[in-house]
Amino acid sequence: MGSDFAYSNHSHRPRGPVLSTLSAVVPAVRVVQEQVQPYAAWWESHNRVAAAGREPLWVALGDSMTQGIGASAPDRGWVGQLDERLTRRGWDHRVVNLGVNGARVEDLLERQLPVLEALSSTDRPAALVTVVIGSNDIVLRRHRRGLVERFGRMLDRLPEHAVVSNLPNPHHEARTIDAMLRERADAGRLVLVDLRREGPRSWRGRLASDKFHPNDRGYADLATVVERTLERSGLLSRP
């Protein structure tokens, strides 16, 4: 996949009625929502160039947090900030960001994993795969139904040593997923980004104006958790 890379970072779903209403009547929410289309377009342009490269490949899977919604620019989300740090550390790489605003686990299964599989090959697999997904599934009860099973199917399809975040959320489903991730991490099947234990203790001063997405500072903290996880895992030293 090179110059013909045509993945869309735009969601195929219309904005929900609650968010539409909030965006219309609450300026702070509208400001963040106005980032969605241009940020998706920015990553699409970036990805077309990155997909054509030959450096070791990092594929980032996820939702609005992977896309960087809430940050001051598309590359000021945790993916962009970590990308910059890894370059400064001397890790030669390129990043293809498949994050989509509003994405749920089913979207990763249906849309993002097939692209990851197409980007990778037996003789040249992705050097790094990161996954931050599930927040949009946890928010509404109807999306929580079957979430654990879907998350398990997603993990079964990820390559070995994929770097996967847990969900810092009190719901039963989030705790069950956390236990699943820890079991697989202990077995050496994946690398756990432990936001439940290592994420910010307080989000004060770390949220965008909508009080939901992180701002640059919040994303910097998330990038630090992932960076430390990569350091411990030894993934960056792999050939």
BAKEDO-277536 format. One record per atom (N, C-alpha, C): x, y, z; residue in one letter. Coordinates in steps of 0.1 Angstrom, whole numbers, padded with zeros to 4 digits, always signed. Example, Ala and Ser with C-alpha at 12.3 -4.5 7.8 and 13.67 -1.06 7.14 Angstrom:
2
+0132-0057+0078A/+0123-0045+0078A/+0132-0033+0078A/+0128-0022+0071S/+0137-0011+0071S/+0129+0000+0079S/
END
This chain:
239
+0008-0012+0000M/+0000+0000+0000M/+0009+0012+0000M/+0007+0021-0010G/+0015+0033-0010G/+0007+0045-0014G/+0010+0050-0026S/+0002+0062-0030S/-0012+0060-0032S/-0017+0047-0033D/-0031+0044-0035D/-0038+0042-0021D/-0031+0045-0010F/-0037+0044+0003F/-0049+0053+0004F/-0061+0048+0007A/-0073+0056+0006A/-0082+0054+0018A/-0076+0051+0030Y/-0084+0050+0042Y/-0090+0064+0046Y/-0102+0063+0051S/-0109+0076+0056S/-0109+0076+0071S/-0104+0087+0077N/-0104+0089+0091N/-0117+0096+0095N/-0127+0098+0086H/-0140+0103+0089H/-0149+0092+0093H/-0158+0095+0103S/-0167+0085+0107S/-0179+0083+0097S/-0184+0071+0096H/-0195+0069+0087H/-0208+0071+0094H/-0208+0074+0107R/-0220+0076+0115R/-0223+0091+0116R/-0236+0094+0116P/-0240+0108+0118P/-0238+0111+0133P/-0236+0124+0136R/-0234+0128+0150R/-0247+0125+0158R/-0246+0120+0170G/-0258+0117+0178G/-0266+0129+0182G/-0279+0127+0185P/-0288+0139+0189P/-0283+0147+0201P/-0278+0140+0211V/-0273+0147+0223V/-0261+0156+0220V/-0252+0150+0213L/-0240+0158+0209L/-0243+0169+0200L/-0253+0167+0191S/-0257+0177+0181S/-0263+0189+0189S/-0271+0186+0199T/-0278+0196+0207T/-0267+0204+0215T/-0258+0197+0221L/-0248+0203+0229L/-0239+0212+0220L/-0236+0207+0208S/-0227+0215+0199S/-0234+0228+0195S/-0248+0227+0194A/-0255+0239+0190A/-0257+0250+0201A/-0258+0245+0213V/-0261+0255+0224V/-0249+0258+0233V/-0238+0249+0233V/-0227+0251+0242V/-0215+0254+0234V/-0210+0267+0233P/-0199+0271+0225P/-0186+0262+0228P/-0184+0259+0241A/-0172+0251+0244A/-0172+0237+0238A/-0184+0231+0236V/-0185+0218+0230V/-0183+0220+0215V/-0190+0231+0209R/-0189+0233+0195R/-0175+0235+0190R/-0167+0243+0198V/-0153+0245+0194V/-0145+0232+0192V/-0147+0223+0201V/-0140+0210+0199V/-0146+0202+0188V/-0159+0202+0186Q/-0165+0194+0176Q/-0161+0199+0162Q/-0158+0212+0161E/-0154+0218+0148E/-0140+0213+0144E/-0133+0206+0153Q/-0120+0200+0149Q/-0122+0187+0142Q/-0133+0181+0143V/-0135+0167+0139V/-0131+0165+0124V/-0138+0173+0115Q/-0136+0172+0101Q/-0121+0176+0097Q/-0116+0187+0101P/-0103+0191+0096P/-0092+0182+0102P/-0094+0177+0114Y/-0084+0167+0120Y/-0083+0154+0112Y/-0095+0149+0108A/-0096+0137+0100A/-0089+0139+0087A/-0092+0151+0081A/-0086+0153+0068A/-0070+0155+0069A/-0066+0160+0080W/-0051+0162+0082W/-0045+0148+0083W/-0051+0139+0090W/-0045+0126+0092W/-0045+0118+0079W/-0056+0120+0071E/-0057+0113+0058E/-0046+0117+0049E/-0043+0130+0049S/-0032+0135+0041S/-0018+0129+0046S/-0016+0130+0059H/-0004+0125+0065H/-0003+0110+0062H/-0013+0102+0063N/-0013+0088+0062N/-0009+0083+0048N/-0014+0091+0038R/-0010+0087+0024R/+0005+0088+0022R/+0011+0098+0028V/+0026+0099+0026V/+0033+0088+0034V/+0028+0086+0047A/+0034+0076+0056A/+0033+0062+0050A/+0021+0059+0044A/+0019+0045+0039A/+0029+0042+0028A/+0034+0052+0021A/+0043+0050+0010A/+0057+0049+0014A/+0060+0051+0027G/+0074+0051+0032G/+0079+0037+0033G/+0092+0036+0037R/+0099+0023+0039R/+0104+0021+0053R/+0103+0031+0062E/+0108+0030+0075E/+0099+0021+0083E/+0104+0016+0095P/+0096+0008+0104P/+0082+0015+0106P/+0072+0007+0106L/+0058+0012+0106L/+0051+0011+0120L/+0046+0023+0125W/+0037+0023+0136W/+0023+0025+0131W/+0014+0017+0135V/+0000+0018+0132V/-0008+0021+0144V/-0014+0032+0145A/-0022+0036+0157A/-0037+0034+0154A/-0043+0026+0162L/-0057+0022+0161L/-0065+0029+0172L/-0077+0034+0169G/-0085+0040+0180G/-0096+0049+0176G/-0099+0058+0186D/-0110+0067+0184D/-0106+0082+0184D/-0114+0091+0190S/-0110+0105+0189S/-0097+0108+0197S/-0094+0100+0207M/-0082+0103+0214M/-0070+0100+0206M/-0070+0089+0198T/-0059+0086+0189T/-0058+0097+0178T/-0070+0102+0174Q/-0070+0112+0164Q/-0065+0126+0169Q/-0066+0128+0182G/-0061+0140+0189G/-0072+0151+0190G/-0085+0147+0190I/-0095+0157+0192I/-0094+0163+0206I/-0095+0177+0206G/-0093+0184+0219G/-0079+0191+0220G/-0070+0186+0212A/-0056+0192+0212A/-0057+0204+0203A/-0046+0212+0204S/-0046+0225+0197S/-0043+0223+0182S/-0038+0211+0178A/-0036+0208+0164A/-0036+0192+0163A/-0038+0187+0151P/-0039+0172+0150P/-0027+0165+0155P/-0015+0171+0154D/-0003+0164+0158D/+0001+0167+0173D/-0008+0174+0180R/-0006+0176+0194R/-0014+0167+0203R/-0021+0157+0197G/-0026+0146+0205G/-0015+0137+0210G/-0019+0126+0217W/-0008+0117+0222W/+0000+0111+0211W/-0007+0107+0200V/+0001+0101+0189V/+0011+0110+0183V/+0007+0123+0181G/+0016+0132+0175G/+0027+0136+0184G/+0024+0137+0197Q/+0035+0141+0207Q/+0044+0129+0209Q/+0039+0117+0209L/+0048+0105+0211L/+0056+0103+0198L/+0050+0105+0187D/+0058+0104+0174D/+0070+0113+0174D/+0068+0126+0179E/+0079+0135+0180E/+0089+0131+0189E/+0085+0126+0201R/+0095+0121+0211R/+0103+0109+0206R/+0096+0100+0199L/+0103+0088+0194L/+0114+0091+0184L/+0110+0101+0176T/+0120+0106+0166T/+0132+0112+0173T/+0130+0120+0183R/+0141+0126+0191R/+0149+0115+0197R/+0143+0104+0201R/+0151+0093+0207R/+0159+0086+0197R/+0157+0088+0184G/+0165+0082+0174G/+0158+0069+0168G/+0145+0067+0171W/+0138+0056+0165W/+0132+0060+0152W/+0139+0055+0141D/+0135+0059+0127D/+0122+0051+0124D/+0111+0059+0121H/+0098+0052+0119H/+0089+0062+0111H/+0077+0056+0108R/+0066+0064+0102R/+0054+0060+0109R/+0044+0068+0110V/+0031+0065+0117V/+0019+0066+0108V/+0011+0056+0108V/-0002+0057+0101V/-0012+0057+0112V/-0020+0067+0113N/-0030+0069+0123N/-0044+0066+0118N/-0050+0055+0122L/-0063+0051+0117L/-0075+0055+0126L/-0071+0063+0137G/-0082+0068+0146G/-0093+0075+0139G/-0105+0073+0145V/-0117+0079+0139V/-0125+0084+0151V/-0130+0097+0150N/-0138+0102+0161N/-0151+0094+0163N/-0154+0091+0175G/-0166+0083+0178G/-0165+0068+0176G/-0153+0063+0172A/-0152+0049+0169A/-0154+0041+0181A/-0160+0029+0179R/-0162+0019+0189R/-0154+0006+0185R/-0154-0004+0194V/-0147-0016+0191V/-0151-0022+0178V/-0164-0022+0175E/-0169-0028+0163E/-0163-0021+0151E/-0160-0008+0152D/-0154-0001+0141D/-0140-0005+0139D/-0133-0008+0150L/-0119-0013+0148L/-0119-0026+0142L/-0129-0035+0146L/-0130-0048+0140L/-0133-0047+0125L/-0142-0039+0121E/-0147-0038+0107E/-0139-0030+0098E/-0134-0019+0103R/-0127-0009+0094R/-0112-0008+0096R/-0107-0008+0109Q/-0093-0005+0111Q/-0084-0017+0110Q/-0089-0029+0116L/-0080-0041+0116L/-0078-0045+0101L/-0087-0045+0092P/-0084-0049+0078P/-0073-0040+0072P/-0073-0027+0076V/-0063-0018+0070V/-0049-0022+0076V/-0049-0024+0089L/-0037-0029+0096L/-0031-0041+0089L/-0040-0051+0086E/-0036-0063+0080E/-0031-0061+0066E/-0037-0051+0059A/-0032-0048+0045A/-0019-0041+0045A/-0017-0033+0055L/-0004-0025+0056L/+0008-0034+0060L/+0005-0045+0067S/+0015-0054+0072S/+0017-0066+0062S/+0028-0072+0062S/+0031-0083+0054S/+0039-0093+0063S/+0039-0106+0058T/+0046-0116+0066T/+0061-0112+0067T/+0067-0107+0057D/+0081-0104+0057D/+0084-0090+0063D/+0074-0081+0064R/+0075-0068+0069R/+0063-0063+0077R/+0062-0070+0089P/+0050-0066+0097P/+0052-0052+0103P/+0041-0046+0108A/+0042-0034+0115A/+0052-0035+0127A/+0060-0026+0129A/+0070-0026+0141A/+0063-0023+0154A/+0052-0015+0153L/+0045-0011+0165L/+0030-0009+0162L/+0022-0015+0170V/+0007-0013+0168V/+0002-0009+0182V/-0005+0002+0182T/-0011+0007+0195T/-0026+0008+0193T/-0033+0005+0205V/-0048+0005+0204V/-0053+0012+0217V/-0061+0023+0214V/-0068+0030+0225V/-0083+0030+0220V/-0091+0022+0226I/-0105+0021+0221I/-0114+0016+0233I/-0126+0020+0232G/-0136+0015+0242G/-0143+0026+0250G/-0138+0038+0250S/-0145+0048+0257S/-0159+0051+0252S/-0161+0050+0239N/-0174+0053+0233N/-0183+0041+0235N/-0178+0030+0238D/-0186+0018+0241D/-0191+0019+0255D/-0183+0024+0264I/-0186+0024+0278I/-0197+0035+0282I/-0197+0046+0274V/-0206+0057+0278V/-0220+0053+0278V/-0225+0046+0269L/-0240+0043+0268L/-0242+0028+0271L/-0253+0025+0279R/-0255+0011+0283R/-0257+0002+0271R/-0264+0007+0260R/-0267-0002+0249R/-0254-0006+0242R/-0244+0002+0242H/-0231-0001+0236H/-0223-0011+0245H/-0226-0011+0258R/-0218-0019+0267R/-0222-0034+0266R/-0235-0036+0260R/-0239-0050+0258R/-0230-0057+0248R/-0224-0068+0252G/-0215-0075+0243G/-0201-0069+0241G/-0198-0059+0249L/-0185-0052+0247L/-0174-0061+0250L/-0175-0069+0261V/-0164-0077+0265V/-0161-0088+0254V/-0171-0093+0249E/-0169-0103+0238E/-0163-0097+0226E/-0168-0085+0222R/-0162-0078+0210R/-0147-0075+0213R/-0144-0070+0225F/-0130-0067+0229F/-0121-0079+0228F/-0127-0091+0232G/-0119-0103+0231G/-0116-0107+0217G/-0126-0105+0208R/-0124-0108+0194R/-0114-0099+0188R/-0114-0086+0192M/-0104-0077+0187M/-0090-0081+0191M/-0089-0085+0204L/-0075-0089+0208L/-0070-0101+0201L/-0080-0111+0198D/-0076-0123+0190D/-0070-0120+0177D/-0074-0108+0171R/-0069-0105+0157R/-0057-0096+0157R/-0054-0090+0169L/-0042-0081+0169L/-0029-0089+0168L/-0019-0084+0162P/-0006-0091+0162P/+0000-0092+0176P/+0009-0102+0177E/+0016-0104+0190E/+0024-0091+0194E/+0023-0088+0206H/+0030-0076+0212H/+0024-0063+0208H/+0011-0063+0204A/+0004-0051+0202A/+0003-0044+0216A/+0003-0031+0215V/+0003-0022+0228V/-0011-0017+0229V/-0018-0022+0240V/-0032-0020+0242V/-0035-0013+0255V/-0043-0002+0255S/-0047+0005+0267S/-0059-0001+0273S/-0059-0001+0287N/-0071-0004+0294N/-0080+0008+0295N/-0091+0007+0302L/-0101+0018+0303L/-0102+0022+0318L/-0098+0035+0321P/-0099+0040+0334P/-0113+0044+0338P/-0122+0034+0339N/-0136+0036+0341N/-0141+0026+0351N/-0151+0030+0360P/-0155+0021+0370P/-0165+0010+0366P/-0171+0011+0354H/-0181+0001+0350H/-0175-0013+0350H/-0184-0023+0353H/-0181-0037+0353H/-0174-0041+0341H/-0178-0037+0329E/-0172-0041+0316E/-0158-0037+0315E/-0155-0024+0320A/-0141-0019+0320A/-0132-0028+0329A/-0137-0032+0340R/-0129-0040+0350R/-0127-0054+0344R/-0137-0059+0337T/-0136-0072+0331T/-0125-0072+0320T/-0126-0062+0312I/-0116-0060+0301I/-0102-0058+0307I/-0101-0051+0318D/-0088-0049+0324D/-0082-0062+0328D/-0090-0071+0334A/-0086-0084+0338A/-0081-0092+0326A/-0089-0092+0315M/-0086-0099+0303M/-0072-0094+0297M/-0070-0081+0297L/-0058-0075+0292L/-0046-0080+0301L/-0048-0079+0314R/-0037-0083+0323R/-0033-0098+0321R/-0043-0106+0319E/-0040-0120+0317E/-0032-0122+0304E/-0036-0116+0294R/-0029-0117+0281R/-0015-0111+0281R/-0014-0100+0289A/-0001-0093+0290A/+0009-0103+0298A/+0004-0109+0309D/+0012-0118+0317D/+0016-0130+0308D/+0008-0134+0299A/+0012-0145+0290A/+0021-0141+0278A/+0024-0128+0278G/+0033-0123+0267G/+0026-0121+0254G/+0013-0120+0253R/+0006-0119+0241R/+0004-0105+0236R/+0004-0096+0246L/+0003-0081+0243L/+0010-0073+0254L/+0011-0060+0251V/+0017-0051+0261V/+0006-0042+0266V/+0005-0041+0279L/-0006-0033+0285L/-0001-0019+0288L/-0009-0009+0283V/-0008+0005+0287V/-0018+0006+0299V/-0012+0008+0310D/-0021+0007+0322D/-0025+0021+0327D/-0035+0026+0320L/-0041+0040+0323L/-0048+0039+0336L/-0053+0028+0341R/-0060+0027+0353R/-0051+0030+0365R/-0038+0026+0364R/-0029+0028+0375R/-0018+0039+0372R/-0015+0041+0360E/-0005+0051+0356E/-0009+0063+0350E/-0022+0064+0347G/-0027+0076+0341G/-0028+0088+0351G/-0031+0100+0346P/-0032+0111+0355P/-0042+0109+0367P/-0038+0112+0379R/-0046+0111+0390R/-0058+0121+0390R/-0055+0133+0384S/-0065+0143+0383S/-0064+0148+0368S/-0076+0151+0363W/-0076+0157+0349W/-0078+0172+0350W/-0077+0178+0362R/-0078+0192+0363R/-0067+0199+0355R/-0071+0208+0346G/-0061+0215+0337G/-0057+0207+0326G/-0062+0195+0324R/-0058+0186+0313R/-0069+0183+0303R/-0080+0190+0304L/-0091+0187+0295L/-0094+0199+0286L/-0099+0196+0274A/-0102+0206+0264A/-0115+0213+0269A/-0120+0223+0261S/-0131+0231+0266S/-0144+0223+0267S/-0145+0211+0261D/-0157+0203+0262D/-0157+0195+0275D/-0146+0195+0282K/-0145+0188+0295K/-0146+0173+0293K/-0143+0168+0281F/-0144+0154+0278F/-0131+0149+0272F/-0126+0156+0262H/-0114+0152+0255H/-0102+0159+0262H/-0090+0153+0262P/-0078+0159+0267P/-0074+0171+0259P/-0067+0180+0265N/-0060+0191+0258N/-0046+0187+0256N/-0037+0196+0252D/-0023+0193+0249D/-0016+0187+0261D/-0019+0193+0273R/-0012+0188+0285R/-0017+0174+0289R/-0030+0172+0287G/-0035+0159+0290G/-0030+0148+0281G/-0029+0152+0268Y/-0023+0142+0258Y/-0008+0140+0261Y/-0001+0150+0265A/+0013+0148+0269A/+0014+0138+0280A/+0005+0138+0289D/+0006+0128+0300D/+0003+0114+0295D/-0007+0113+0286L/-0010+0100+0280L/+0002+0095+0272L/+0009+0104+0264A/+0021+0100+0256A/+0032+0095+0265A/+0033+0101+0277T/+0043+0097+0287T/+0040+0083+0292T/+0028+0080+0295V/+0024+0066+0299V/+0028+0056+0288V/+0024+0059+0276V/+0027+0050+0265V/+0042+0049+0263V/+0049+0060+0264E/+0064+0060+0262E/+0071+0051+0272E/+0067+0053+0285R/+0072+0045+0295R/+0069+0030+0294R/+0057+0027+0289T/+0054+0013+0286T/+0063+0007+0275T/+0065+0015+0265L/+0074+0010+0254L/+0088+0008+0259L/+0093+0017+0268E/+0106+0015+0274E/+0107+0002+0281E/+0097-0001+0289R/+0098-0013+0297R/+0096-0026+0288R/+0089-0024+0278S/+0086-0036+0269S/+0098-0040+0260S/+0107-0030+0257G/+0118-0033+0248G/+0114-0033+0234G/+0102-0029+0231L/+0097-0029+0217L/+0105-0020+0208L/+0110-0009+0213L/+0117+0001+0205L/+0131-0004+0201L/+0136-0014+0208S/+0149-0020+0205S/+0148-0032+0196S/+0136-0036+0192R/+0135-0047+0183R/+0139-0043+0169R/+0144-0053+0162P/+0148-0050+0148P/+0136-0048+0139P/
END
